[in-house]
Amino acid sequence: MSFDNGPESFDAAQRDTIYLKRRVRDEADAAARAGSMAATLIHVALATAYAKRCSRDGDQAWIAAHRAW
């Protein structure tokens, strides 16, 4: 975790969160349109990984916004 503070660290965390949310939606959409079970499972695994990362980055965005030091 970075100990940078200020609006730049918050903006970076927000950009990361937005990117990851878009990737989750893209992978979930790809899973729904996949032509085989193997492709579906790959997209579901990727969507899950992005969602977990998005959750952690959302926490980082909150920390960056409320950091006192």
N, C-alpha and C positions, 0 to 999 in steps of 0.2 A: 504494500500500500504506500502510496506517495504521501509525503507530509507537506506538500505544497498547499498553500491556502490562497484564498482570494477568488475572484470571479472566474479566472482562467481554469482553475481546477474543477470548479463546478460546471463550467461550460463543457469541458472535456468529458466529464462524467455523464452529462446529459447527452452529448453526441454519441457516446458509446452505447448508452441505453437505447436511444432511438434506433441506432443501427441494428442492435441485437433484436429488438422487437420486430423490426422489418424482416430480419433473417428468419425468425421463428415463424412469422406468417408465410414467408416464401416457402419454407421447408414443409410446413403443414399443407399448403396448397399443392405442392409437388407430390406429397404423400397421397393426397386425395386423388390425384390424376395419374398416379403411377400405373404402369401396365402390368406389373408383376408383383408377387408377394415380396420378393427380395428387394426390389426397388422401394416398395412401400416401407419395409422395415428400415432400410437405410435412411430414408427421409424422416421417419419417425425418430430414429436415434439422433439424427442431426438436430431436429426441432427440439428435442428434449435437452440436448447439450446446450443449445443456444438459450433456451428458457432458463436453465440453471445459471448460466453465465449472466443473463439479463437480470435475474434476481439479485445476484451478488453485486453487479454494477449499479443497480438501483439503490442498494444499501450504500454503496460508495458515494453516489450522488447525494444522498441524504447527509452522509457524514461530511462531505465537502461543503454543503450548504450551511451546516450547523457547527462547523469546526470553530473552536474558541481560541486556538493558538495560532 
